């Protein structure tokens, strides 16, 4: 029995009317296998392209991830730098505000010191002293406004400039305290004129006694005035004694610094009390003619360590209007 022959497929290729016709015979198996192989080849090529594309995509994704991480790190660093700059700006702003406040306080302190010196700068030294109080302002002439530019030209920062202002403030406070302490000491010297009148009827030293006609030592000065005129304390001090005496009349004794005492005699009225703290220029009584007196006047004397001294040496310190 004969085996059946595999059927074949015939393909005719016609290239033109005047050309020969070519005929190809292909088996049925080949017709099936060739397309299959072609499909497999194309599929393999496509799979290869997909794998290559996948590798490229993975590489791009990794590169993108690295760039994103670097960008994130850069942005984070910039954010930290911005936050740091903001904090520095806030700190500088606070320092500037503190500096402004310090300059205001320093200016106020300077004004107080200047007013104090202007008020008490002349004629406050005790007898025999040639000390003159003066003050040179570190802020006058607009220099306070130049302190900020000073930092720029000298390379100082606000903190260093603040230290300078603090040192100036301490120095000025010490100067003011010393001036006030000196003024308190000076206020203890009896240099304030005790009456409105400046007219003397009798000076310090030996004179002819108006009652006996004999030469006698006069331990104070006599200042004439109207009956009932006010009598003032010549200095700051404590009233240690008041009373009435047949010779002194109504009198007041005030104790001051440095062992000094002032006595006010022949008063019409005593208005101060023992133990009172009085200041220079405070009213303590009324001018009169009590005791051994020939008319309305104030007998004013100063004792230093219980010894009488010439009051005019102290009263000469007063600048008369």
C-alpha positions in Angstrom: 0.0 0.0 0.0 1.5 3.4 -1.0 2.1 6.2 1.5 0.0 9.3 0.8 2.2 12.2 -0.5 2.2 15.4 1.4 0.1 18.0 -0.4 2.0 21.0 -1.7 1.1 24.6 -2.2 2.0 26.4 -5.4 2.9 30.1 -5.6 3.0 31.8 -8.9 5.0 35.0 -9.3 4.2 37.2 -12.3 6.7 40.0 -12.7 5.1 41.4 -15.9 3.4 40.7 -19.2 6.6 40.1 -21.0 8.3 38.4 -18.2 8.5 34.7 -17.4 6.2 33.3 -14.7 7.9 31.7 -11.8 6.1 29.0 -9.8 7.1 27.9 -6.4 5.9 24.7 -4.7 5.8 24.8 -0.9 4.6 22.0 1.3 1.7 22.5 3.6 3.9 22.0 6.7 6.2 24.8 5.5 3.2 27.1 5.1 2.4 26.6 8.7 5.9 26.6 10.1 7.3 29.7 8.4 4.7 32.1 9.8 5.0 30.5 13.2 8.7 31.0 13.1 8.2 34.6 12.0 5.8 35.2 14.7 8.2 33.8 17.3 11.0 35.8 15.9 9.0 39.0 16.0 7.8 38.1 19.5 11.3 37.5 20.6 12.4 40.8 19.1 9.5 42.6 20.8 10.4 40.9 24.1 14.0 42.0 23.7 12.9 45.6 23.1 10.6 45.5 26.1 13.4 44.2 28.3 15.7 46.9 27.0 13.0 49.6 27.5 12.5 48.2 31.0 16.2 48.5 31.8 16.3 52.1 30.4 13.2 53.0 32.4 14.7 51.5 35.6 17.8 53.5 35.0 15.9 56.7 34.4 13.8 56.1 37.5 16.9 55.6 39.6 18.5 58.7 38.1 15.3 60.7 38.7 15.2 59.3 42.3 18.8 60.4 42.9 18.1 63.9 41.5 15.0 64.2 43.5 16.9 63.2 46.7 19.6 65.8 45.9 17.0 68.4 45.2 15.2 67.6 48.4 18.4 67.9 50.3 19.3 71.1 48.6 15.8 72.6 49.4 16.1 71.4 53.0 19.5 73.1 53.3 18.1 76.3 51.8 15.1 76.1 54.2 17.5 75.7 57.2 19.6 78.7 55.9 16.4 80.8 55.5 15.3 79.9 59.1 18.8 80.7 60.4 18.7 84.1 58.6 15.3 84.8 60.0 16.5 84.0 63.5 19.5 86.3 63.0 17.3 89.1 61.7 15.0 88.7 64.7 18.0 88.8 67.0 19.4 91.9 65.3 16.0 93.5 65.5 15.8 92.8 69.2 19.3 94.1 69.7 18.4 97.2 67.7 15.3 97.8 69.9 17.3 97.2 73.0 20.0 99.6 71.8 17.3 102.2 71.0 15.8 101.9 74.5 19.3 102.1 76.0 20.0 105.3 74.1 16.7 106.8 75.2 17.5 105.9 78.9 21.1 107.2 78.5 19.8 110.5 77.0 17.4 110.8 79.9 20.2 110.1 82.4 22.4 112.6 80.7 19.7 115.3 80.8 19.3 114.7 84.5 23.0 115.0 85.0 23.2 118.1 82.8 20.3 119.7 84.7 21.9 118.8 88.0 25.3 120.3 87.0 23.6 123.4 85.5 21.7 123.9 88.8 24.5 123.1 91.2 27.6 123.4 89.2 28.8 126.7 90.6 29.4 127.8 94.1 29.0 124.5 95.9 32.5 123.9 97.2 33.2 124.4 100.9 35.4 127.3 102.1 39.0 126.9 101.0 38.2 124.5 98.2 38.8 125.3 94.6 37.0 122.3 93.2 34.9 123.1 90.2 32.1 120.8 89.1 31.9 120.3 85.4 30.5 117.7 83.0 31.3 116.9 79.4 28.5 115.2 77.7 29.2 112.1 75.6 26.0 112.5 73.6 25.7 116.3 73.0 26.1 117.6 69.5 24.1 114.8 68.0 26.7 112.1 68.7 23.9 109.8 69.9 22.7 109.5 66.4 26.1 108.7 65.2 26.6 105.6 67.5 25.0 103.4 64.9 27.3 104.6 62.1 30.2 104.2 64.5 29.6 100.4 64.4 29.9 100.5 60.7 33.1 102.4 60.5 34.8 100.6 63.4 33.6 97.1 62.6 31.7 96.8 65.9 28.5 94.8 66.0 25.4 95.7 67.9 26.5 93.5 70.9 29.8 95.4 71.2 28.0 98.7 70.8 25.5 97.7 73.4 28.4 97.0 75.8 29.8 100.5 75.1 26.4 102.1 75.9 26.2 100.0 79.1 29.6 101.2 80.1 28.6 104.8 79.3 25.4 104.4 81.3 27.3 103.0 84.3 29.8 105.8 84.1 27.1 108.5 83.9 25.2 106.9 86.8 28.3 106.9 88.9 29.0 110.5 87.9 25.4 111.5 88.9 25.6 109.6 92.2 28.9 111.3 93.0 27.5 114.7 92.0 24.4 114.1 94.2 26.5 112.8 97.1 28.7 115.9 96.7 25.6 118.1 96.6 24.3 116.4 99.7 27.6 117.2 101.4 27.5 120.7 100.1 23.9 121.2 101.3 25.2 120.5 104.8 27.4 123.7 104.6 25.5 126.7 105.9 25.9 128.9 102.8 22.2 129.8 102.3 21.3 133.3 103.3 19.0 133.0 106.3 16.9 136.2 105.6 15.5 138.1 102.8 17.6 141.1 103.8 21.3 141.3 103.0 21.9 144.4 105.2 24.3 143.9 108.2 24.2 146.0 111.3 27.0 144.3 113.0 29.8 142.0 111.7 31.8 139.2 113.2 34.6 139.9 115.7 35.3 142.6 118.2 32.9 145.6 118.4 31.6 148.1 120.9 28.7 146.6 122.8 25.5 148.6 122.3 24.4 148.1 125.9 27.7 148.4 127.9 29.7 150.6 125.5 32.7 148.3 126.1 34.6 146.4 123.5 33.4 142.8 123.3 33.6 139.9 120.9 30.6 139.4 118.7 30.4 135.7 117.8 28.1 136.1 114.8 26.6 138.7 112.4 23.5 140.8 112.9 21.1 141.1 109.9 18.5 143.8 110.0 15.0 143.2 108.6 11.3 143.8 109.0 9.6 142.4 112.1 7.9 139.1 111.1 10.1 138.5 108.0 10.8 134.7 107.5 14.0 133.2 108.7 15.4 130.3 106.7 17.7 127.4 107.5 21.1 128.1 106.0 21.8 124.4 105.3 20.4 121.0 105.5 20.5 119.6 109.0 18.7 118.5 112.2 17.1 120.9 114.7 18.9 120.0 118.0 17.6 122.8 120.2 15.0 125.5 120.5 14.2 127.7 123.4 13.9 131.1 125.0 16.8 132.9 126.7 17.1 136.3 128.4 20.0 137.2 126.2 19.4 135.2 123.0 15.6 135.6 123.1 13.8 132.9 121.1 16.4 130.9 119.3 17.0 127.8 117.2 20.1 125.6 116.9 20.6 123.3 113.8 23.3 120.7 113.5 24.9 120.1 110.1 27.6 117.8 108.6 31.2 118.2 109.5 30.6 119.3 113.1 28.9 122.6 112.0 26.1 124.2 113.8 24.0 127.3 113.0 22.2 129.5 115.6 19.3 131.9 114.9 18.6 134.3 117.7 16.1 137.1 118.7 13.3 135.5 116.8 9.7 136.7 117.1 8.4 133.1 116.6 9.9 129.6 116.4 8.3 127.3 113.8 10.8 124.4 113.9 10.8 121.7 116.5 13.6 119.7 118.0 14.3 116.6 115.9 13.0 118.2 112.7 15.0 117.5 109.5 15.2 120.7 107.6 16.7 121.5 104.2 18.5 124.6 102.9 16.1 127.5 102.5 13.3 126.0 104.7 11.4 128.4 106.8 12.1 127.8 110.5 10.9 131.0 112.2 10.1 134.7 112.1 12.6 137.6 112.5 12.0 139.5 115.8 13.6 141.5 118.6 13.3 139.1 121.6 15.9 138.9 124.3 18.8 141.4 124.6 18.1 143.4 121.4 17.9 147.0 120.3 15.5 146.3 117.3 14.3 143.8 114.8 17.2 141.7 113.5 18.6 138.2 113.3 21.7 137.3 115.1 23.2 134.5 113.0 26.2 132.5 114.0 28.1 129.4 112.9 30.0 127.1 115.2 32.6 124.7 114.0 33.5 122.1 116.6 31.9 124.4 119.1 34.1 127.4 118.1 32.4 130.4 116.4 33.6 131.2 112.8 32.8 134.1 110.5 29.5 133.3 108.8 30.4 135.5 105.9 33.0 133.0 104.7 30.1 130.6 104.1 27.5 133.1 103.0 29.9 134.4 100.4 29.4 131.1 98.5 25.8 132.1 97.7 25.3 133.7 94.3 23.0 136.6 95.0 20.3 137.4 92.4 
